[in-house]
Amino acid sequence: MLGYLLISYFSLGAAAGLQARPAVKWPYVCGIGLVLFSDTLIAFSEFAAWKEGNFLILPTYYLAQISLTLAIMAKSRK
């Protein structure tokens, strides 16, 4: 789990360091951050038996996918 978290935070840092237009960069950073948040909630649920945040798992995951899709669509536009 620690290895996964390290890779996830590295990915978030790499996304924040992107040299891209704001219309591409910020939806991408938000999407990666939301994936990290959703996966952290899953880890708490599975490994720490903390179930109070379960209602946020799917909404944050879906919002992350939408944000990443918006970033990809903005990247394909010139």
C-alpha positions as CSV (number, residue, x, y, z in Angstrom):
1,M,0.0,0.0,0.0
2,L,2.9,2.4,0.8
3,G,4.4,1.7,-2.6
4,Y,1.1,2.5,-4.3
5,L,0.7,5.7,-2.4
6,L,4.3,6.8,-3.3
7,I,3.6,6.1,-7.0
8,S,0.3,8.0,-6.8
9,Y,1.8,11.0,-5.1
10,F,4.6,11.0,-7.7
11,S,2.0,11.0,-10.4
12,L,0.2,13.9,-8.8
13,G,3.5,15.9,-8.6
14,A,4.3,15.1,-12.2
15,A,0.8,16.3,-13.3
16,A,1.3,19.5,-11.3
17,G,4.6,20.1,-13.1
18,L,3.2,19.7,-16.6
19,Q,4.1,22.5,-19.0
20,A,0.7,22.7,-20.7
21,R,-2.1,25.2,-21.3
22,P,-4.3,25.8,-18.2
23,A,-7.3,24.2,-20.0
24,V,-5.3,21.0,-20.2
25,K,-3.2,21.1,-17.0
26,W,-5.8,21.9,-14.4
27,P,-8.4,19.3,-15.3
28,Y,-5.6,16.7,-15.5
29,V,-4.3,17.7,-12.1
30,C,-7.8,17.6,-10.6
31,G,-8.5,14.2,-12.2
32,I,-5.3,12.7,-10.9
33,G,-6.0,14.2,-7.4
34,L,-9.5,12.8,-7.4
35,V,-8.3,9.3,-8.4
36,L,-5.8,9.5,-5.5
37,F,-8.5,10.6,-3.1
38,S,-10.9,7.8,-4.3
39,D,-8.2,5.2,-4.0
40,T,-7.3,6.5,-0.5
41,L,-10.9,6.0,0.5
42,I,-10.8,2.5,-0.9
43,A,-7.7,1.8,1.1
44,F,-9.2,3.1,4.3
45,S,-12.3,1.0,3.7
46,E,-10.4,-2.2,3.0
47,F,-7.5,-2.0,5.3
48,A,-8.6,0.2,8.2
49,A,-12.3,-0.8,8.3
50,W,-13.3,2.9,8.0
51,K,-16.6,2.7,6.1
52,E,-17.9,6.3,6.7
53,G,-16.3,7.6,3.5
54,N,-17.6,4.8,1.2
55,F,-20.4,7.0,-0.2
56,L,-17.7,9.3,-1.8
57,I,-15.7,6.5,-3.6
58,L,-17.7,6.3,-6.8
59,P,-18.7,10.0,-7.2
60,T,-15.0,11.0,-6.9
61,Y,-13.9,8.3,-9.3
62,Y,-16.5,9.3,-11.9
63,L,-15.6,13.0,-11.5
64,A,-11.9,12.1,-11.9
65,Q,-12.7,10.3,-15.2
66,I,-14.7,13.3,-16.4
67,S,-11.8,15.6,-15.5
68,L,-9.3,13.5,-17.3
69,T,-11.5,13.2,-20.4
70,L,-11.9,17.0,-20.4
71,A,-8.1,17.4,-20.3
72,I,-7.7,15.0,-23.2
73,M,-10.3,16.7,-25.2
74,A,-8.7,20.1,-24.5
75,K,-5.3,18.7,-25.5
76,S,-6.7,17.5,-28.9
77,R,-8.0,21.0,-29.7
78,K,-5.6,23.6,-31.0
